[in-house]
Each structure stands twice: as C-alpha cells, then as structure tokens.
C-alpha cells in the first residue's frame, strides 16, 4: 500500500494519502482534507534519516563495522594511522 504526499494548490496544505495499490493512485487527485478542494498535486516526500551515521539502520551499521574490521585485518597499521589522522584533521577543519 503506497503512501503519497500531496499539496493543495488552493490552501497550501500538505497531506498524505494511503492508496490500496500504486495503480489506484495514478492520475487521481485526492481532495484536500483542510478545504475539500480537488486542486491538488503530488509532492516529493521528505526523507527521514535514521541513526548517527547518516541514515544507517542497526543492521547496516553492524555490516559496516564488520567490513571495517575485515579491511583493518589486511591494511598496514601505518596506513590506518595516516587515514585516521587525515580524517581527524578534516573533522577539525569542518568545525
């Protein structure tokens, strides 16, 4: 069941509508719940970001950590130290 966001062209109300199927949503304009106008258009939905790492779910975060550990197992320590120092320098410059 897809959810689409709409904007009312008469009152600028932003609302969403749950449709039973994607086909049922095609070429249909729902009435605005605020003013009952059928002058609506589909809007680009906002995205919710999860987690501290820019949207990674716990499973993705775990997989990323596992990949880092695998990479560290064959990356020379001096190269890791250089990469970490460069990363720290970039963070400090961004503040």
Secondary structure, 3 states (H helix, E strand, C coil): CCEEEEEECCCCCEEEEECCCHHHHCCCCCCCCCCCCCCEEECCCCCCCCCCCCCCCHHHHHHHHHHHHHHHHHCCHHHHHHHHHHHHHHHHHHC
